Amino acid sequence: MGARSAETAVVVPSVGLSGAGARLLRARLALTRPVYGLIALGALLTGALAVVVFATAEPTILVPRSRFDFPGWLAGPLHGLFGQLISDPRTLGYGFSAVMLAMTVAYVVALASVRMLSMRTIVIVVIALHVVMLLSPPLQLTDLFNYLGYARLGALHHLNPYTYVIANERHDPIYELTTWYNLRSPYGPAFTLLTYPLALLPLPAAYWILKTATVLASLGFIALVWRCARQLGRDPRFAVLFVAANPIFLIYALGGFHNDVFMLLPAMASISLLLDGRDRWSGASLMLAVAVKFTAGLLLPFLLLAARPMRRRVRLVLGMALAAVPLAAASVAVFGFALPNLSDQSSLLTNFSIPNLLGLVLGQGGGTPTLVRLASVAVVLVIAILIWRRGDWLTGAGWATLALVCSLAWLVPWYIVWVLPLAALGASIRLRRATIAFTVFLVLTFVPATSLIMTQLKLSTMSGAASQASLTRQHRLEH
């Protein structure tokens, strides 16, 4: 990875803290020994390990659906290793919240002290964090089981997951571990096809293969972040830490074994290939990312902005077209002309999504359909302005993605991972500050303690008419 002297010759981006206190903190950390950074990395590793230990011990709120079934193959190799631990939902909720807050502070300190950390140390910690999360059952999410449910629906029961729902096969053993029983699959055809072979395996084997593949894809994605930073002449230590040490990325995206990493891997490869001048391969890689999850399509206008002169844009579009043909043909052959169901979840509201909060402030009873549509229009306007300004294209892509996340009625924490690599690699300090600030917002609003405190105070962000209508639709899809 290179010696310390070589690493410090590369520009380290600003951490993104603001204010006199933050400047003083950065100055102190920069002038002292690496102890601050090492303590921060140790705190991240300790926090992640603590969450995994409690999640594997017994059925708890940390692992949804575990109260219905929690076999050893699901719990993981640490199951029972530390005996009986705290299982009271309230106590565990506050404990988990405290760990997430501590990890968030450690994340900021690690970024502030990145100049004092070697690349080797960062790599060791990142790999260790991935190994720890691999030992965990899916944290806070059931999405991994939903992926397997849709795969079994199509490959095992021969029902198109874009036209049928998991509830159509209630006798399948995956059923009790899933949610969204009446939701047609929202996942891209490439990802869905890749999961089909898992349906032919015993459920424990499919579960561990998909978990392992997710962790490996995450490591590949982070390796590409490192490579892009080197290509751009920036310090890869900062870029890697900005992404891989983010507590939401660790606990929700990686610990939840979410398929976003399967989108981010080819999306980041597309950026790296473009920086190498391999424009056709860049376009092809972007199409693969879009076929995993349509969100990756937001990169397209900014890749076109970066691919100059015109002949490079032509090569980029040609690569996209060449990749789109076999991907589309495979999708039609297996799924017909049915498309992923992106409409149902996008019409739902989460407690602290920006449209829902804005609707409450405006007295609309939450995020009404009109407000949600206006938020989508605002994203389009933001993209148009960013393209018109022709600034740093990675920064533009980052702001556009952050605007998209803020516009979503169905806002969940792990969506911030779409922004992290772009903010880490872009030239904008403000974008990094905004990304860190939004990370803190997501941590504070989604940890269990917030819900517990609001219940005690008899406060709710879902009591308005629009919010209640959303809850009714959500209940219909989940039950």
N, C-alpha and C positions, 0 to 999 in steps of 0.2 A: 504493500500500500504506500510505501515511501516513508522516509525518515521525517522526524519532526521539523527539521530545517526546511525540507522541501515543501511540507504542508503549509507552513506559515508564510510561504512566499505567495500563496494564493489568497485572493481577496476574500475576507469573511464578511458576509452580509450582516447588517445590523439585526440584533435580536428582535427589535420591534417594540421594546418597552418605551414608555414616554414619561416625561416629567423629571424634575430635578432628582427625586429619590431614585428613580430608575437609572439615571446617568451615574449617580454616586455608586449604586450597586454594581453597575457594569465596570466602573473604574476600579473598585475594590477587588472584584473577582479577577479582573484582568491582571492585576499586579500581584496577586497572591499565588500560592502554590496550587496545584490542580486539585486540592482536597475538596473544594466546594463542588466541582464537577463530579468527582468520584463519589462523594456522598449523595449527590442528586441521582446519579445512575444507580447506586446501591439502593436508594429509596424506591426508585421505579421498579427494580427487580424484586425487592422485598414486598412491595405492595401487590405486584402481580402474583407473586407466589402465595401471599396470604389469601387473596381472593380465590385462587385455584384450590388451595387446601380446604377452605370452607365449602367451596362448591362441590368438591368431590366427596366430602365426608358423609353426607346424607341428603335426602330431599329437602331443598330449601327454595326460597324465593329467587335465589341466584340463578337457578336452572328451571325455567318454566316447564311445566308438564311433568317435572320429576316426581311430584306427589302421586301421579297416576302409575308411573313405572320408572324404576331407577336401577336397572340391572348393572352388574359389574362392568360389562363391556361398554356401557354408556358412561358410567361414573369415571372410569379410567383407572390406571394403575395405582394412583394415590388413595383410592377409595378405602376408608377404614384405617389407613396407616397411622393416623394421629388420634384415633379413638373418636368418641362422641364429642362434637363441638357445639357451639351455639346454633340453635335452629329456630329460636323465637323470631318470627318475621320482623317485628318492630326493632328488636335489638340488632338483628342482622342488617336491617335496612339502614339504620344509623351508622353501623360499623362500616358497611360498604360505602356509604356516602363519605365518611371521614377518610377512607383510603383513597377514593377518587379525588377528593380535594387535595390530599397530601401529594398524590402523584402529579396533579396539575401544577402545584407549587414546584415540585422537583423538576418537572419538565421545563418550566421557565428558568430555573436556576441552571439547569444543564445547558440550555441554549445560551445563557449569559456567560457561561464559563467555557464555551466550546473551544476557545483559543488555547486553553490549557490542557486539552484532552488529545491523546493520540488517536489516529484512525484505528489502530489495532485494538485499543481499549473499547472504542465505540462498536467495532465489529463483534468483538467477543460478547459485549452486553446485548447487542441486538439479536445475535444468534441464541444466547441464553434465554432472552425473553420469548423468542419463538418456541424454543423447546418447552419452556414452562407452560405456555398457552396450549401447546399441542396436548399436554397431559390433562387439560381441563375438558369437562363437558361443555357444550355450547352455553355461553353466559348471556343471560338476559334475552336471548332470542330462540325461536324455534325454526328459523329460516332453513338451517341445514336439513332438518327433517322434512320441511316443505319441498326442498329441492329433490330429495329422495322420493317423496310422495308423488310429485309430478313425473319423475322418471319411471317409477313403478306403474303409474297410471297409463303411461304410453307404451313402454317396452314390455311390461308384464301383463297388463290387462287390455292392451290394444285400444285404448281410448285417448283421443287427441287431447293433450292437456290445455290446448288453446280453445277447446270447445266444451270440454268436460271439467268437472271439479273433483277434488279429493273425496268429497262426500259420496261420489258415485261408487266408491270401493271401500265401504265401511268395514268390511271383513279383513282388509289388509292389516298386517301387524303394525305398519307405520302409522295407521290412522290415529291411535291414541297419543302419539308423540307430536302430531302436527297441529296447526291452527289454520285459520282461513279456509275452512272446509268448503265454502261455497264461492271461492275466488278462482277464476280461471287464471292460468299461469301468466304472470307479468314478465317472465324472464325471456331473454333473447333466444333465438333458435339455435345458435352455435353452442351456447352453454347447455341448453336443454338436451341437445343431441349428445354432447359429451358425457352427460350424466346417464344416458340410457343404458350403457353396459353395466353400470352399478346395480341396476334393477335385477339383473340376472344372478347376482351374488347374494349370499346370506346377509341379512341386515347388519349384523355387527361388522362384517368385512367391508361392506359398502360404506358404512359410517366412518370407519377408520381410514379407508382409502381417500374418501372425500376430505376428511380433516387433514390428512397428511398432504394431499394435493394443494389444499388452501394455504397451508403454512409454507410449502415450497414456492407456490406462486407469489406469496407475499415477499419472501426472501428475494425472488427474482425481480420483482417490482422495485424493491429497495436497492438492489444492485444496479438497476437501470437508472434510478435517481442519482446514485453515485457516479455512474458513467456520464450522465447528462451534465452534472455539475463540472466534471473534468473537461468535457467538451466545450463548456461555456467559459472555462477559465476561472471557476469559482471554487471555493473550498468545499469539498464533498463532505467534510465532517459536519458542517452546519446543515447541509441539505438532508443528509441521512438522519441526523438527530431530529430535525424539524418534523420529519415524517414518522420515523420509527419509534420515537420516544413519546409521541403524542398519546395521552392516556385514553382518549376516545378510540384512536386507532388500535391500541393494544387490547383494551377490554371489550369494546363493542364490535369493531370490525374484525380483528384477528381472533379475539376470544369468542366472538359469536360465530366465527367461521362463515363470514358473509362472502357472497360471490363477487362483491365489488373488486376484490383483488384480481379476479380473472378478467375483468374489464381493464383495470389499471395497468396490468402487465403489457398487453399489446398496445394500449394507448401510450404508455411511456416508451415502448419500443418504437412507436411511430415518431415520437419527438426525437429520439436518439438517431434514428435513421435519417430523418430530415437534416439534423445537424451534421451528419456525415455526408450529406449530398446524395443519398440513395433514395431519391424521391419516389420512384415506383414502389419500392418496398415499404416506404413510409405510408403511402396511400393504402396499400394492401393491408398493412398492419392496423391502420385505423378502421378499415372495414370489418376486420375481425373483432376489434373492440366494440364496434357498434352492434355487431351480431350477437355479442354477449350481453350488452346493455346499451340501450339507445342513447343514454346520457353522453356517451363518448362522442356522439355526433357534434357536440358543442365545440369540439376542437377544430373542426373542419375549416371554418372561416379564418381562423388564426394561423393554421398551417398554410392556407393559401396566401395569407398576408406575408408569411415568412419566406415562402418559396418564390424568390425573385432571382432572375428575370422571368418573363412569361413562359419560356420553354420549361422551366422547372415546375411551374404550375401545371403545365400540360402533362408532364411526366407524373406528377402527383395524382392528377385526376385519372390518368390512364391506369395507374396502379390500383386505384380504387375500383375502377370499372372492371378490371381483370379479376380482382378478388370478389367483387360483388356477384359476378355471374355464377361461379360454383356455389357460393354461399346461398344465394337465392334459389338455385336449382335444388340444392339439398333440402332447403326449408320447404319448398313446394312439394318435393317428393315425399317427405315424411309428414308434414303438417297441412298439406294443401295450401289454400290461400288464407288460412286463418293466421292472425297476427297476435303477438303478445297482448294481454289485456292490461293496458296502461291507464284506462279510464276509471276503473272502480276505486283503486286506492288514491288516485290523484284527486278524487272528489271528497275524500275524507279529511277530517281535521285532527291534528294533535293539539294537546293542551297549550303548548307554547310556540306553535308555528306563528310566524310573523303575520300572515293574513288573519289568523284567529285573534291574536292580540290586538291588531289594528281594528278589526271589526268590533271588539269589545270597547275599545277607546272611543270609537265613533258612534257607539250606541246601536250597532246593527245586530247584536246578539251573537257575535262571533264572525268567522270568515264566511260570508255569504258567497254564492256562486259569482256574483258580480265582482266582488273584491278579488276573488281568486283569478278571474279572467283579467282584471286590471293588472294584477301582479304579473301575469304571463306577458301582457303587453309591455309592461315596464322592462321585463328582461330583454325582450326584442329590441326595445329602444336603447337599452344599455349596450347591447352587442353592436348595434348600428353606430352608436357614438364612438365606441372603442375602435371599431374598424376605421371609421372616418378620421379619427385622430392619428392613426398609424404610429402608435408608440411601440414600446417593447411588446412583442407579440405574446410572449409567455405571461407577462403581467396582464395583458388584455384578456387572455384566456382565463387567468385566475380570477380577475374581477367579474368576468361574465359568469363563471361557475359559481362564485360566491353569491352573485345576484340571483342565479337560479335556485340555489339552496334556500336563500331567504324568501323566495317567492312561493315555495312549496307549501301547500296546505297540509300535506302529510310530511311533516318534518321529523326526522329521527336522527339521533346523534351521529351515526356513522357516515352520514352524507358529507360531513366535513372532510372525509378522506379524499373526496374528489378535488378539493381545493389545495390540500397540503402540498403535493409535489409542485404545483404551479406557483404557489406562493414561495416555496423554498428556492425555486430556480429562477423566478422572475426578478426584475431589477427594482421592484417597488418596496420600500420600507413600509409604506402605509398599508400595502396589501398584507404583509406579514403581521403587522400590528392588528389589522382587522381580523385576520384568521385566528390569531391567538385570542383576541377578545371574544370572537364567536365560539371558540372552543370553551372558554370559561363560561360563557352564557349557556352552552349546551350541557356542560357538566352540572352547573347549578340548577338548571331547570329539569333535568332528567334523573338526577339521583333520587333514590327513594325518600330521603329525608325531606325534600321539598314537598312531596305529596303528603307525607305524614304531618308536617307542620301546617300545611294548608287545610288539611282535614280537621286538625285541632282548632284552627282559627275559623273554621266554617267558610273558607274561601274556595272558589272554583272558577276556572277559566272555561268550563264547559257547561255552564248553566244557561247560556243564552239560547234563543230559538234556533239559530243556525248550528250551534254546537250540538244541541240535542238532536237535531235532524241527522247530523253526521254520526252521532253515537248509535242512532237507530239503524242507519245503513251499515255501520261497522258490525253491529250485533248480527245482522242478517248474513253477512259474509263469513262471520266467525262461528256461527252456530247452526 
